Amino acid sequence: MEGTNRRPNRVRKQSKDRSLSSAHFLLLCLALLLSALLNLSSLKLPHQEGDEIIYLALIKNLLDTGRYSIQGTPILASLPAHIYDKPLFHHPPLYFFLAAPLLASVNENAVVLLSWLGHFLTIIAVYLLVRKKIADDDRFLALILFLVVFDPILVFCSRKIWLDSCLAGFAALSVACFYEAFETGKKRIQVLLFAGAGFFFACSVLTKIIAGVMAPVFLLIFWQKGFFRNFDRDKGVYLAWFFGPLILLLAPWFIQFFSVYGSFVPHWIYKSSGPASENAFITMVTNRPWYYYLKELVLIYPALPLLGAVLVLVGNKKLFLSQAKEFALFVWFAFYLAVIIYISQERLFLIRYLALLIPPMYAWLGLAAAKIQPSKFSSALVHSLFLLFLALNAMACFFYLFMFEMADMKSLFEIIYFTQWQS
């Protein structure tokens, strides 16, 4: 009798899990569709920002001559020779190699589809990182996904021919695959997920070298999971599947780069390596103070400090324990922010460089929300703050849809203030 009672319970649980998975999949598809609709107008608008012009010239030269450089192109005369008059372009080639067929078969505006892809991958990655923890609360899952859809920085980057949304998407998906590999119990699936993590991590580095700062995050997750404790043959196989794609994909580019320049890093792009620019915009973004990103994060996401503080106060106190996924996401956010502040002091302070902060920020919020204490007050307070966060994101997002020509992003508050001041 006991056995017959268990079977219907198990069937009901499996049926519920399937219905939840279907609902979550539809929610994810809705988020991706909404993201595409937000970016749709970028297929018709001109892409005339400085880096966009450079990147399009590079892709055209790659198609015409097969050379990964802008040497010999008309645009070179208007650019700093010590940075661009080089036999090999300083950024890794993945974005441009993927963009070449789009430009050749459609037109140059179609290249922006790659930036859309980065936004899509970020949405998928955040979903994978949080879905198991908030599976029973569709409201939180929907809020987190729509926060990523309407994120001002991602929307701003996704509508330009820039590398940053792809960087965020590839890096986030690599971490999501990494966690999925540890959390599944099927060996074949684990092998595929470790290989996927290595593949997408390689893609992020081949988009921008700065993605290499993610390496400590992977090491931290290895340590959190006790991977090197009682190391055996199976773990060696998983390690090989992670590092195999990573090494095979990265080695050709770095070997070629080193053979040309004798260095793995393009040191000449930093301001201490060449003459000061006479361009007013470059001068402005070069001379911003070290705390610029910290100030802009607060202005772009005014609800974030309050929401984060509330989640820590009313949530589970184990949020910051070293074994928690939240801890690894916090380390990712804090470590990359520290690195990009340091590097930008030698280069440029541009808001799009913060795109790699977006996935851990929303994934942390989702996981922290899942650990709030089960009281009506705390639940209502957290939901209200999430809705405020979403409303502010949506307002800023829709504003940027009509401010396409901005070369760098400003917070909505700054734009409104300067508009009133000028009038």
N, C-alpha and C positions, 0 to 999 in steps of 0.2 A: 504493500500500500504506500509505504514511504517513497519507494522508487517511482511509482506512478505519479506521485505528487511533484516530484522533482522535475520530471520531464516537461510537463506543461509550463512550469516556472522558467525552465531553461529556454523553451521555445518562445515564451513571451519576452524574455530578456533579449534574445537574439533578434526578434521581430522589432523590439523597441530600438535596439542598436542600429538596425538597418534603416529604420525610419528616420532616426537622428542623423545618420550619415547622409541620407538622401536630402534631408532638409538643409544640412550644412553645405552640401555640394551645390544645391540651388542658390543658397545665400552667397557662396563664393562666386558662382557664375554671375549673379546679379551685381556683385561688387566689381568684377572685371568688366562687365558690360557698361556700367556707369562710368568707370575710369576711361574706357574707350570713348564714350560720348563726350566727356569733359575735354578730351584731347583732340576731338575730331577737327575742330577749326584749324589746328596747326598744320593740317595737310594743304590748306589753301593760302596760308599767310607766308609772306617772304621771310626767309631766314638770313638776316643781314647783320646779326651781332658779330663782333670781331672774331671770336673763336669759331663760330659757325662758318664764316667765310674761309678761314684757314683750313678747317676740316674738309669742307667741300672741295677746295682746291687740291688738297692732298688726295682725296678719293679719285678726282678726275685725273690727276697725274698718275696715280696707280693704275687706272684703267688704260690711259693713253700710252704710258711708257713702261709700265711694270715696275717702276721704282717707288719705293716707300720713302718719299721725300718731296719737299716742295721746291727743291733747287731747280732752276730753269723755268719757274712759273712766274707770270707777271706780278702776282701778289707779293713776291719776295722783296721787291723794291721798297715796299711800305712797312716792312717788318724789321725788327732788330736782327742784324746779320749774325750776331754771336749766339743767338738761340735757334734761328730757323735756317740759316745757310749751312746746312749739315747734310751729309750723304744718307743719313738715316734719321727719321723723325723721332723725337724724344719720347713720345707715348708708345706703349706696346700696340700691336697692330689689330687686335681682335675686332674692335668696333668698326674699324675702317674696312677690314676684309669682309665683314658681314654686310657693311653698307654698300660696297661696290656693286653687287648684283641689283640692289634696289635702285641705285642711281642709273645703272646701265639699262635696266629693263623697264623702269617706270619714269621717274624724274627725280630731281634733287630733293623735292619736298618729301618724297617717300622715305628718305633716310631717317626722318623723325620717328618712323615706326619702331626703330630700335630703341629709342628713348621710351616709347610706350611700353615696349617689352620689359624694360627695367622696372617700370611701375607695376606692371602685371606680376612679375616675379616677386617683387616685394610684398604685394598683397598675398600671394600664395604662400610665401615663406612665413609671414606673420601668422597666417591661418594654421599652418602646420605646427608652429611653435606653441600656439595657445589652445588648439582645439581639444586636446585630451583633458586639460584642466578646467575648461569652462564648457564642456560638452552639454551639461544639463541646463545651462542658462543661455538660451538663444539671444536674449537681449544684450548681454555683455559681448557675445561673439559678434553680433551685428554691429554694435557700437565700435568695437575695435577695428573691424574690417572697413567700416565707413570712415573712421578716422584716418586710416591709411589712404583710402580713395581720395578724400578731400584734403590730404596733407598739403599745406601751401608750398613747401620746398619741393616735394616730389612733383606736384602739378606744374610748378614753375620750370623744373628741369625737364619734365617729360614733353613739354611743348617746344623744346629747343633741340638742335643737333649738338648735344653735349654728351659727355661720357658718364656723367655722375649718376643718373638713375639706373643705368646698366650696372655700374659699379655696385650700387646698393642692392640691386636685385640679385646679382650673381653671388655676392658675399652672403646675403641673408639666406638664400636657398642652400648654400653650402653648409651653413650652420644648422639649418632645419633638417637637411638630410643626415647630418652627423648625429643629431639627437634622435631622429627616427631610427637610425641604425642601432643605437643602444637600447631603444625602447621596444623594439620588435623582438620576438622570440624565434623567428624563422631564419635559419642560417643563410639560405639563398637570398632572401630579401635583405638580410644584413650586408651581404657581400655587395649587392647592387647599390645599396644606400651608401656604404663607405666609398664605393667607386664614384657615385654621384656627388658625394661631398668633395672628394678630391678634384673631380672634373669641374665643378662650379667654383671651387676656390681658385683653381688655375685660371678659369675664365675671368674671375674678378681681377686677378693680378695682371692678366693679359689685356685688361681694359685700362687699369691704372695701377702703377707699381705700389701706390699707397696702400692697396689692399693687403700687402704683405704684413701690415701691422695686425692683421687678424690672427697671425700665427700663435701668439700667446693665448688667445681665446681657445683655440683648438687644444693646445697643451693643457690649459686649465680644465677643459671638459674631460680630456683623457684622465687627468688626475682625479677629478671629481668622481668619475665612474670606476676608479680603481683598476684601470686597464692594465697597468704594468705590474699589478700585484698578482702573483700566481700566473705569470705569463706562460702561455702554452701555444701549441701549434695553430689552433683556431684563431687566436689573437694575432699571431704572426701573419696568417692569411688575410685577416681584416686590415692589418697595418699595410700589407703589400697592396691591397686593393685601393686603399686611400692614397698612398704615396705614388703608386704606379702612374695613374693618369696625371697626377700633379707634376711629376718629374718629366714625363714624356711630352706634356704640352708646354711646360715652361722652358725646358732645356734649349730647344732650337732658337727661341728669341734671345735668351740671355747669352748664349754662346755667340750668336751673330753680333749682338750689341757689344759684347766685350771685345770681339775681334776687330771691330771698327774703332771703338773709343778707348779701349783699355780700362773700362769701368763698367760696373753694373747699374750705376745710377747716373742720370743726366745732370751732373752738378752745375752745368753752365746755365741752367734755367733760373738759378737763384740770383737775387739782385746783387749779391756781393761778387758775382762772377762777371759782371759786365757793366757798361755805362748806364746811368740812370735814364729812364724813359722820359721823353718829352710829351707823351700823350697824357692829357689831363686826367682821364679816367684811370689809367694805370697808376699814375702818381697818387691819386686819391686812395685806391684800394691797397696800394703798397704801404702807405703811411698810416693806416688805421692802427689804433692802440691794441695791445695784446689781449685785452679783455673784450674786444669787439664781439666775438662769437658768443660769449656769455651774456652780454647785454642783448644781442639780437635774439637769442633763444628765448629769453624772458619776454621780449616784445612780440615775437612771432607766435609764441605759445603762452599767453598770459595765464591760462588756466593750469598749465603744467606744474608749476611749483606748489600751488595749493592742492591739486589733486594728488600729487606725489606725497605730500606731507600727510594728507588725510589717510591715504592707503597705508602708510607706515604706522600711523597712530591707531587706526581702527582695525588694521589687518593682523594677520598672524605674525608673531614676533620672530618667526624663523625665516623671514624674507631674505635676510642678509647673511644667513649661515653659509659657510663656504661650500657646502654640498648642494645647495639649491640652484636650480636653473636660473632663478632670478638674480643670483649672485653673479653668474657668468655673464648674463646680459648687462648687468650694471657695470661689470669690469670692461666689457666691450665698449659701452657708451663712454665711460670715464677715460679709458686708456686712449681711444681714438680721439676724443676731444682734446686731451692733453697733447697728443702728437700733432694734430692738425693746427693747434694754436702755435706750437713751437715752430713747425715748418712754415706757416703763413707769415711769421715774422721775418723770414728770409725770402718770402715770395710775395703772394697776394692774399688778402683777406676777401674771399668771395663766399657768399652764403651757400652757393651750390656745393661747396666742399663739405658741407655738413650733411649731405644726403646719406652718408654711411651711418649716421647717428639715428636715422629714422626707424629702421627695423627693430633694434634693441629697445628703443624708447617705447614703442607701442606694444611689443611683445611683453616687456616688463610690466606695463600698465595692466595688460590682460591677465597675466599670471598673478599679479598682486591683488587684483580685484577678485580673483577666485578664492583668495584666502581671507577675505574680510569676515569679521565676526558676524554670525547669523542673527542680527537684530534688525528690527524694522527701521530704526533710526539710521544706523550706519549704512544699511543697504540703500535707503532712499537718498541719503546724502551723497554717497558715491555715484549712484545713478544720475543724480542732478548735476554733479560736477562733470561727469562724462558727457552728458547732453550739452552742457555749456561749452565744453571743449570742442565738441562736434560742431556746434553752431558757429563758434568763432572760426574754426577751420573752414567751414563752408563759406562764410562771409568773405574771408581772405581769398579763398580759392576762386570764387566767382569774380572777385575784383581783378585778379591777375589774368582772367580770361580776356579782359578788355585792356590790359596793360602789357601787351605782347612785346613791345619794343624795348622794355627795360633791359639794360645790360646786366644789372645785378638786382637782386631782390631787396626790397625794403619792407619792413613790417607795415601792416595796415595803419597802425597808429601814427607811425612816422610820416607816411604819405599824407594822411588827413591833416596832421599838424603843419607840415610844410605847405600844403595847398592853402590852408587858411592863412598862414603867415604871409604867403606871397600875395594873396588877394587883399 
